[in-house]
Amino acid sequence: MGLWIEESKCFGCGSCVQVCPGDLLYLTAPKKVAIREQRECWDCMACVKSCAHGALLTKLPYTIADYGATIRPFLGEGWIKWVCRDQEGREEEFLLPR
């Protein structure tokens, strides 16, 4: 999988930098998040879950889904919602207790 950063949604708050267990994220000079080395990412999604602005998402590899498919978690009080999007933009949601 791979971490994708939507720079237009990043406000440079740094919450993702603080939670990354691999210390792979950093803030650039214009206060945007960047990843040091994509291949070292553990795909734990801690950064994706911590981003209140939805600037981070995980792209699924072609072997699992079509090119361009994504998965994104949304956390709530006692629940987590996973939103899966295919390459054509169709979404499927899964709501689970946490």
N, C-alpha and C positions, 0 to 999 in steps of 0.2 A: 504494500500500500504506500501511499505517499501523502505528505502533508502539503496542502495547498493554501496559499495566503492570498486573500482578496484585499489588496492594499487599500482600495477605496473605502473599505469598511474598518480598517485598523486606525484606532485613535492613539496608539502608543501608550496604553495604560500599563503594559508590562506584566499583567497577571499571568499570561502564558509563559513568560520568561521565568517567573518565580516558581511555577509548578513543574516545569520540564525536568524529569528525573535524570535525563541524559545531559543536561546543561547544553542543549543544542540551539536554543533560541537566544536571540539578542535584539536590541533595538538599534536601528541605524540612526544616522545623524538627523534625518527628517522625522524621527520618532515613528518609525514603522518597524514591525517585527520581521525578522529574517531568520533563516535556518542555516547553521554552519555547514552541516553535511547531511544531506537527505538520506543517504544510505545507512547512516547510523541511527536513524529514528526507530524507536521501538514500537511505534504504532499503538501506544498506550492510550492515546486520545486525551490525556490529562490537559493539554493545552487547548484542545478543541472544546472540552467541557468548561474550561475556565473563562473562555472568551464571551463576554456579555454582548458583544457587538456582532457576533457571527462572522468574524473575519477569517476564521480558520475552518478548514474542513478536510476530510480524508477522502482521497480519490481511490477507488477500488482498482486493483490490477485487472488487466484484460482477461487473465485466466479465471477470475471469479465473476466478472461482470463485463458488459460491453465497455468500450473506451468512453470515458467521460462520465461513468457512473460514480456517484458519491454516496457517502453515508455521514450523517451528522447527528450527534446527540443533543438533546435539550433537557436540562435538569429542572425539576420542580420539587416541591415539598413532598417527599416520599415517593416520587416517581421519576422515571426517565423515559423520554420519548425519542425513539430512533426514527429518523426520516431518511429513507433510501430513495434516490433519484436515478433513473436510468438515462441513457444518452439522449433520449427524446424528450426529457423533462417530466416524464410521468413520475409521480411520487407515491410511495407507500409508507405508512406510519405504523409503528409498533409501540404501544404504551405498556410499560412494565413497572411494577413496584420496585423500589430500591431499599 
